[in-house]
Amino acid sequence: MVMYEIHSHPVLQKYKAHICSRASVFQLFIAIFTVLFPLLVAYASQGFWLKEASYKEQPEVHFKHQYVVFLQGLTSDSYVAYSTYQNFNNLVNDKLRIPVTKSYEEDTNRDGKNDVLHFTLEMPLSSKESIYTAQLLLIFEYKLQRFSTLLMESMAYIHHTSGIPGAQFITTGELRLKQKYLLRHSGRTTTYNQPVIDSTSVLAKAYDFAKIFDNYFKRNVTTEYASGYPVWKSGRNTEATFTLKATIHYPEERIFYRPGFWQLIKHAWIQYLAVLVIFLALFSRIKRFVFENQIVMTVPQKIRTEHLA
């Protein structure tokens, strides 16, 4: 006659020993190793403590309508310039020209944040003036606020040099964030919310591009203009102007920051548990083998059944 299993329940075997016995010492060491070994393995395998983390954020960028433009000819003294800073204009004297400037920012995805700046500048020139180098420095207000708040004044430096005189320079690129250190996971950082250019100064060195760049580079967080598509057009137009057109996109950035305490604990706990499961299974088998074979002396308790709840 065929037999069928109609009921089953686990069997529990207990082993007892005095507190000062070898079995108790063995059990203590097993408990310590079960807790300690996963910690050592997780730490030695790298990545246990989360030293940095990252997230993506669309920055809030606003063009401050402040800029410096410098158009250079063949010789060092053949140039024209203009700035929204009055003290700079006073310094350039007869090299000052008043351009026609048009600019507007556009929110292409309708998320409430600007995505691109369209900037056009038309500089009047005399018929004898030729432009071989164009330099433009634009000033922005840059803000991050998803985790910690970062508020700073930043810049974009656009430049191009050609071997032939130009009538128009067109460029398309991105305003990219550059980090030298990790941002905090919370709080507010306004260390660099100060003017890139000291517009109150009447000294020429305050407006020297090399000096401005040197001070700007010392910052731990900056922005820079990145472009691989410059277009330099030759041939002077009938209006005898040099035109500079820049389209600057504000892309979503990956922000690197230093994790907070609870994020560190959460990440470390996951690493620890992943290894702990393996050691729990391993030491459980070791204990069963040792006690069942009486490698250390114990007193087996009478086998009894434990019904599942």
Contacts in CASP RR format, 6 or more apart in sequence:
PFRMAT RR
TARGET T0000
AUTHOR 0000-0000-0000
METHOD contacts of the structure
MODEL  1
MVMYEIHSHPVLQKYKAHICSRASVFQLFIAIFTVLFPLLVAYASQGFWL
KEASYKEQPEVHFKHQYVVFLQGLTSDSYVAYSTYQNFNNLVNDKLRIPV
TKSYEEDTNRDGKNDVLHFTLEMPLSSKESIYTAQLLLIFEYKLQRFSTL
LMESMAYIHHTSGIPGAQFITTGELRLKQKYLLRHSGRTTTYNQPVIDST
SVLAKAYDFAKIFDNYFKRNVTTEYASGYPVWKSGRNTEATFTLKATIHY
PEERIFYRPGFWQLIKHAWIQYLAVLVIFLALFSRIKRFVFENQIVMTVP
QKIRTEHLA
9 305 0 8 1.000
9 306 0 8 1.000
9 307 0 8 1.000
9 308 0 8 1.000
10 305 0 8 1.000
10 306 0 8 1.000
10 308 0 8 1.000
11 303 0 8 1.000
11 304 0 8 1.000
11 305 0 8 1.000
11 306 0 8 1.000
12 303 0 8 1.000
12 304 0 8 1.000
12 305 0 8 1.000
12 306 0 8 1.000
13 292 0 8 1.000
13 300 0 8 1.000
13 301 0 8 1.000
13 303 0 8 1.000
14 300 0 8 1.000
14 301 0 8 1.000
15 23 0 8 1.000
15 291 0 8 1.000
15 298 0 8 1.000
15 299 0 8 1.000
15 300 0 8 1.000
15 301 0 8 1.000
16 298 0 8 1.000
16 299 0 8 1.000
16 300 0 8 1.000
16 301 0 8 1.000
17 23 0 8 1.000
17 24 0 8 1.000
17 296 0 8 1.000
17 297 0 8 1.000
17 298 0 8 1.000
17 299 0 8 1.000
18 24 0 8 1.000
21 296 0 8 1.000
21 297 0 8 1.000
21 298 0 8 1.000
22 296 0 8 1.000
22 297 0 8 1.000
23 291 0 8 1.000
23 296 0 8 1.000
23 297 0 8 1.000
23 298 0 8 1.000
26 290 0 8 1.000
26 296 0 8 1.000
27 287 0 8 1.000
30 283 0 8 1.000
30 286 0 8 1.000
30 287 0 8 1.000
33 279 0 8 1.000
33 283 0 8 1.000
34 276 0 8 1.000
34 279 0 8 1.000
34 280 0 8 1.000
34 283 0 8 1.000
35 276 0 8 1.000
37 275 0 8 1.000
37 279 0 8 1.000
38 272 0 8 1.000
38 275 0 8 1.000
38 276 0 8 1.000
38 278 0 8 1.000
38 279 0 8 1.000
39 272 0 8 1.000
41 275 0 8 1.000
42 48 0 8 1.000
42 268 0 8 1.000
42 271 0 8 1.000
42 272 0 8 1.000
42 274 0 8 1.000
42 275 0 8 1.000
47 271 0 8 1.000
48 268 0 8 1.000
48 271 0 8 1.000
48 272 0 8 1.000
49 264 0 8 1.000
49 267 0 8 1.000
49 268 0 8 1.000
50 259 0 8 1.000
50 263 0 8 1.000
50 264 0 8 1.000
50 267 0 8 1.000
50 268 0 8 1.000
51 258 0 8 1.000
51 259 0 8 1.000
52 182 0 8 1.000
52 256 0 8 1.000
52 257 0 8 1.000
52 258 0 8 1.000
52 259 0 8 1.000
53 185 0 8 1.000
53 256 0 8 1.000
53 257 0 8 1.000
53 258 0 8 1.000
53 259 0 8 1.000
53 263 0 8 1.000
54 254 0 8 1.000
54 255 0 8 1.000
54 256 0 8 1.000
54 257 0 8 1.000
55 146 0 8 1.000
55 147 0 8 1.000
55 254 0 8 1.000
55 255 0 8 1.000
55 257 0 8 1.000
56 252 0 8 1.000
56 253 0 8 1.000
56 254 0 8 1.000
56 255 0 8 1.000
57 144 0 8 1.000
57 146 0 8 1.000
57 252 0 8 1.000
57 253 0 8 1.000
57 255 0 8 1.000
58 111 0 8 1.000
58 113 0 8 1.000
58 250 0 8 1.000
58 252 0 8 1.000
58 253 0 8 1.000
59 113 0 8 1.000
59 142 0 8 1.000
59 143 0 8 1.000
59 144 0 8 1.000
59 177 0 8 1.000
59 250 0 8 1.000
59 253 0 8 1.000
60 113 0 8 1.000
60 114 0 8 1.000
60 142 0 8 1.000
60 143 0 8 1.000
60 144 0 8 1.000
60 145 0 8 1.000
61 113 0 8 1.000
61 114 0 8 1.000
61 117 0 8 1.000
61 140 0 8 1.000
61 141 0 8 1.000
61 142 0 8 1.000
61 143 0 8 1.000
61 175 0 8 1.000
61 250 0 8 1.000
62 105 0 8 1.000
62 114 0 8 1.000
62 140 0 8 1.000
62 141 0 8 1.000
63 103 0 8 1.000
63 105 0 8 1.000
63 117 0 8 1.000
63 119 0 8 1.000
63 138 0 8 1.000
63 139 0 8 1.000
63 140 0 8 1.000
64 139 0 8 1.000
64 140 0 8 1.000
64 141 0 8 1.000
64 153 0 8 1.000
65 84 0 8 1.000
65 103 0 8 1.000
66 84 0 8 1.000
66 85 0 8 1.000
66 138 0 8 1.000
66 139 0 8 1.000
66 197 0 8 1.000
67 83 0 8 1.000
67 84 0 8 1.000
67 101 0 8 1.000
67 136 0 8 1.000
67 137 0 8 1.000
67 138 0 8 1.000
67 139 0 8 1.000
68 81 0 8 1.000
68 82 0 8 1.000
68 83 0 8 1.000
68 84 0 8 1.000
68 85 0 8 1.000
68 88 0 8 1.000
68 135 0 8 1.000
68 136 0 8 1.000
68 137 0 8 1.000
68 197 0 8 1.000
68 207 0 8 1.000
69 81 0 8 1.000
69 82 0 8 1.000
69 83 0 8 1.000
69 99 0 8 1.000
69 121 0 8 1.000
69 123 0 8 1.000
69 134 0 8 1.000
69 135 0 8 1.000
69 136 0 8 1.000
69 137 0 8 1.000
69 244 0 8 1.000
70 79 0 8 1.000
70 81 0 8 1.000
70 134 0 8 1.000
70 135 0 8 1.000
70 136 0 8 1.000
70 209 0 8 1.000
71 79 0 8 1.000
71 80 0 8 1.000
71 81 0 8 1.000
71 123 0 8 1.000
71 131 0 8 1.000
71 133 0 8 1.000
71 134 0 8 1.000
71 135 0 8 1.000
71 242 0 8 1.000
72 78 0 8 1.000
72 79 0 8 1.000
72 131 0 8 1.000
72 132 0 8 1.000
72 133 0 8 1.000
72 134 0 8 1.000
72 135 0 8 1.000
73 79 0 8 1.000
73 129 0 8 1.000
73 130 0 8 1.000
73 131 0 8 1.000
73 132 0 8 1.000
73 133 0 8 1.000
73 165 0 8 1.000
74 130 0 8 1.000
74 132 0 8 1.000
78 129 0 8 1.000
79 95 0 8 1.000
80 95 0 8 1.000
80 96 0 8 1.000
80 97 0 8 1.000
80 123 0 8 1.000
80 125 0 8 1.000
80 129 0 8 1.000
81 88 0 8 1.000
81 92 0 8 1.000
81 95 0 8 1.000
81 96 0 8 1.000
81 97 0 8 1.000
82 89 0 8 1.000
82 96 0 8 1.000
82 97 0 8 1.000
82 98 0 8 1.000
82 99 0 8 1.000
82 123 0 8 1.000
83 89 0 8 1.000
83 207 0 8 1.000
85 197 0 8 1.000
85 199 0 8 1.000
85 207 0 8 1.000
86 199 0 8 1.000
87 199 0 8 1.000
87 200 0 8 1.000
87 201 0 8 1.000
87 202 0 8 1.000
87 206 0 8 1.000
87 207 0 8 1.000
88 199 0 8 1.000
88 207 0 8 1.000
89 96 0 8 1.000
90 202 0 8 1.000
91 202 0 8 1.000
91 204 0 8 1.000
91 207 0 8 1.000
97 123 0 8 1.000
97 124 0 8 1.000
97 125 0 8 1.000
98 124 0 8 1.000
99 121 0 8 1.000
99 122 0 8 1.000
99 123 0 8 1.000
99 124 0 8 1.000
100 121 0 8 1.000
100 122 0 8 1.000
101 119 0 8 1.000
101 120 0 8 1.000
101 121 0 8 1.000
101 122 0 8 1.000
102 118 0 8 1.000
102 119 0 8 1.000
102 120 0 8 1.000
102 121 0 8 1.000
103 117 0 8 1.000
103 118 0 8 1.000
103 119 0 8 1.000
103 120 0 8 1.000
104 117 0 8 1.000
104 118 0 8 1.000
105 114 0 8 1.000
105 116 0 8 1.000
105 117 0 8 1.000
105 118 0 8 1.000
106 114 0 8 1.000
106 115 0 8 1.000
106 116 0 8 1.000
106 117 0 8 1.000
106 118 0 8 1.000
107 113 0 8 1.000
107 114 0 8 1.000
107 115 0 8 1.000
108 115 0 8 1.000
108 116 0 8 1.000
109 115 0 8 1.000
113 250 0 8 1.000
114 250 0 8 1.000
115 249 0 8 1.000
115 250 0 8 1.000
116 247 0 8 1.000
116 248 0 8 1.000
116 249 0 8 1.000
116 250 0 8 1.000
117 138 0 8 1.000
117 246 0 8 1.000
117 247 0 8 1.000
117 248 0 8 1.000
117 250 0 8 1.000
118 246 0 8 1.000
118 247 0 8 1.000
119 138 0 8 1.000
119 244 0 8 1.000
119 245 0 8 1.000
119 246 0 8 1.000
119 247 0 8 1.000
119 248 0 8 1.000
120 243 0 8 1.000
120 244 0 8 1.000
120 245 0 8 1.000
120 246 0 8 1.000
121 136 0 8 1.000
121 243 0 8 1.000
121 244 0 8 1.000
121 245 0 8 1.000
122 239 0 8 1.000
122 241 0 8 1.000
122 242 0 8 1.000
122 243 0 8 1.000
122 244 0 8 1.000
123 241 0 8 1.000
123 242 0 8 1.000
123 243 0 8 1.000
123 244 0 8 1.000
124 240 0 8 1.000
124 241 0 8 1.000
125 131 0 8 1.000
125 236 0 8 1.000
125 240 0 8 1.000
125 241 0 8 1.000
125 242 0 8 1.000
126 240 0 8 1.000
127 236 0 8 1.000
127 240 0 8 1.000
130 165 0 8 1.000
130 166 0 8 1.000
131 165 0 8 1.000
131 166 0 8 1.000
131 167 0 8 1.000
131 242 0 8 1.000
132 161 0 8 1.000
132 162 0 8 1.000
132 163 0 8 1.000
132 164 0 8 1.000
132 165 0 8 1.000
132 166 0 8 1.000
133 159 0 8 1.000
133 160 0 8 1.000
133 161 0 8 1.000
133 162 0 8 1.000
134 158 0 8 1.000
134 159 0 8 1.000
134 160 0 8 1.000
134 169 0 8 1.000
134 242 0 8 1.000
134 244 0 8 1.000
135 157 0 8 1.000
135 158 0 8 1.000
135 159 0 8 1.000
135 209 0 8 1.000
136 157 0 8 1.000
136 158 0 8 1.000
136 159 0 8 1.000
136 244 0 8 1.000
136 246 0 8 1.000
137 155 0 8 1.000
137 156 0 8 1.000
137 157 0 8 1.000
137 158 0 8 1.000
137 197 0 8 1.000
137 209 0 8 1.000
137 212 0 8 1.000
138 155 0 8 1.000
138 156 0 8 1.000
138 158 0 8 1.000
138 246 0 8 1.000
138 248 0 8 1.000
139 153 0 8 1.000
139 154 0 8 1.000
139 155 0 8 1.000
139 196 0 8 1.000
139 197 0 8 1.000
140 153 0 8 1.000
140 154 0 8 1.000
140 155 0 8 1.000
140 156 0 8 1.000
140 175 0 8 1.000
140 223 0 8 1.000
141 151 0 8 1.000
141 152 0 8 1.000
141 153 0 8 1.000
141 154 0 8 1.000
142 150 0 8 1.000
142 151 0 8 1.000
142 152 0 8 1.000
142 153 0 8 1.000
142 154 0 8 1.000
142 177 0 8 1.000
142 223 0 8 1.000
143 149 0 8 1.000
143 150 0 8 1.000
143 151 0 8 1.000
143 152 0 8 1.000
144 150 0 8 1.000
144 183 0 8 1.000
144 253 0 8 1.000
144 255 0 8 1.000
146 255 0 8 1.000
147 183 0 8 1.000
147 185 0 8 1.000
147 186 0 8 1.000
147 255 0 8 1.000
147 257 0 8 1.000
148 183 0 8 1.000
148 184 0 8 1.000
148 185 0 8 1.000
148 186 0 8 1.000
148 187 0 8 1.000
148 188 0 8 1.000
148 189 0 8 1.000
148 257 0 8 1.000
149 187 0 8 1.000
149 188 0 8 1.000
149 189 0 8 1.000
150 183 0 8 1.000
150 189 0 8 1.000
150 221 0 8 1.000
151 188 0 8 1.000
151 189 0 8 1.000
151 190 0 8 1.000
151 193 0 8 1.000
152 189 0 8 1.000
152 190 0 8 1.000
152 191 0 8 1.000
152 192 0 8 1.000
152 193 0 8 1.000
152 219 0 8 1.000
152 221 0 8 1.000
153 192 0 8 1.000
153 193 0 8 1.000
153 194 0 8 1.000
153 195 0 8 1.000
153 196 0 8 1.000
154 175 0 8 1.000
154 192 0 8 1.000
154 196 0 8 1.000
154 222 0 8 1.000
154 223 0 8 1.000
155 196 0 8 1.000
155 216 0 8 1.000
155 223 0 8 1.000
156 175 0 8 1.000
156 223 0 8 1.000
156 224 0 8 1.000
156 225 0 8 1.000
156 248 0 8 1.000
157 209 0 8 1.000
157 213 0 8 1.000
157 224 0 8 1.000
157 225 0 8 1.000
158 171 0 8 1.000
158 225 0 8 1.000
158 227 0 8 1.000
158 244 0 8 1.000
158 246 0 8 1.000
160 169 0 8 1.000
160 171 0 8 1.000
160 230 0 8 1.000
160 232 0 8 1.000
162 232 0 8 1.000
162 234 0 8 1.000
164 232 0 8 1.000
164 234 0 8 1.000
165 234 0 8 1.000
165 235 0 8 1.000
165 236 0 8 1.000
166 232 0 8 1.000
166 233 0 8 1.000
166 234 0 8 1.000
166 235 0 8 1.000
166 236 0 8 1.000
166 242 0 8 1.000
167 233 0 8 1.000
167 234 0 8 1.000
167 235 0 8 1.000
167 236 0 8 1.000
167 237 0 8 1.000
167 242 0 8 1.000
167 243 0 8 1.000
168 231 0 8 1.000
168 232 0 8 1.000
168 233 0 8 1.000
168 237 0 8 1.000
168 242 0 8 1.000
168 243 0 8 1.000
168 244 0 8 1.000
168 245 0 8 1.000
169 230 0 8 1.000
169 231 0 8 1.000
169 232 0 8 1.000
169 233 0 8 1.000
169 242 0 8 1.000
169 243 0 8 1.000
169 244 0 8 1.000
169 245 0 8 1.000
170 230 0 8 1.000
170 231 0 8 1.000
170 233 0 8 1.000
170 245 0 8 1.000
170 246 0 8 1.000
171 227 0 8 1.000
171 229 0 8 1.000
171 230 0 8 1.000
171 231 0 8 1.000
171 245 0 8 1.000
171 246 0 8 1.000
171 247 0 8 1.000
172 227 0 8 1.000
172 229 0 8 1.000
172 246 0 8 1.000
172 247 0 8 1.000
172 249 0 8 1.000
173 225 0 8 1.000
173 226 0 8 1.000
173 227 0 8 1.000
173 228 0 8 1.000
173 229 0 8 1.000
173 247 0 8 1.000
173 248 0 8 1.000
173 249 0 8 1.000
174 225 0 8 1.000
174 226 0 8 1.000
174 227 0 8 1.000
174 248 0 8 1.000
174 249 0 8 1.000
174 250 0 8 1.000
174 251 0 8 1.000
175 223 0 8 1.000
175 224 0 8 1.000
175 225 0 8 1.000
175 226 0 8 1.000
175 248 0 8 1.000
175 249 0 8 1.000
175 250 0 8 1.000
175 251 0 8 1.000
176 223 0 8 1.000
176 224 0 8 1.000
176 225 0 8 1.000
176 226 0 8 1.000
176 251 0 8 1.000
176 253 0 8 1.000
177 221 0 8 1.000
177 222 0 8 1.000
177 223 0 8 1.000
177 253 0 8 1.000
177 255 0 8 1.000
178 221 0 8 1.000
178 222 0 8 1.000
178 223 0 8 1.000
178 224 0 8 1.000
179 220 0 8 1.000
179 221 0 8 1.000
179 255 0 8 1.000
179 256 0 8 1.000
180 219 0 8 1.000
180 220 0 8 1.000
180 221 0 8 1.000
181 220 0 8 1.000
181 221 0 8 1.000
182 256 0 8 1.000
182 257 0 8 1.000
182 258 0 8 1.000
183 189 0 8 1.000
183 221 0 8 1.000
183 255 0 8 1.000
183 256 0 8 1.000
183 257 0 8 1.000
183 258 0 8 1.000
184 257 0 8 1.000
184 258 0 8 1.000
185 257 0 8 1.000
185 258 0 8 1.000
185 259 0 8 1.000
185 260 0 8 1.000
185 263 0 8 1.000
186 260 0 8 1.000
189 221 0 8 1.000
192 219 0 8 1.000
192 220 0 8 1.000
192 221 0 8 1.000
192 222 0 8 1.000
196 212 0 8 1.000
196 216 0 8 1.000
197 206 0 8 1.000
197 207 0 8 1.000
197 212 0 8 1.000
198 206 0 8 1.000
201 207 0 8 1.000
205 211 0 8 1.000
216 222 0 8 1.000
225 248 0 8 1.000
237 243 0 8 1.000
259 267 0 8 1.000
289 295 0 8 1.000
290 296 0 8 1.000
291 298 0 8 1.000
END
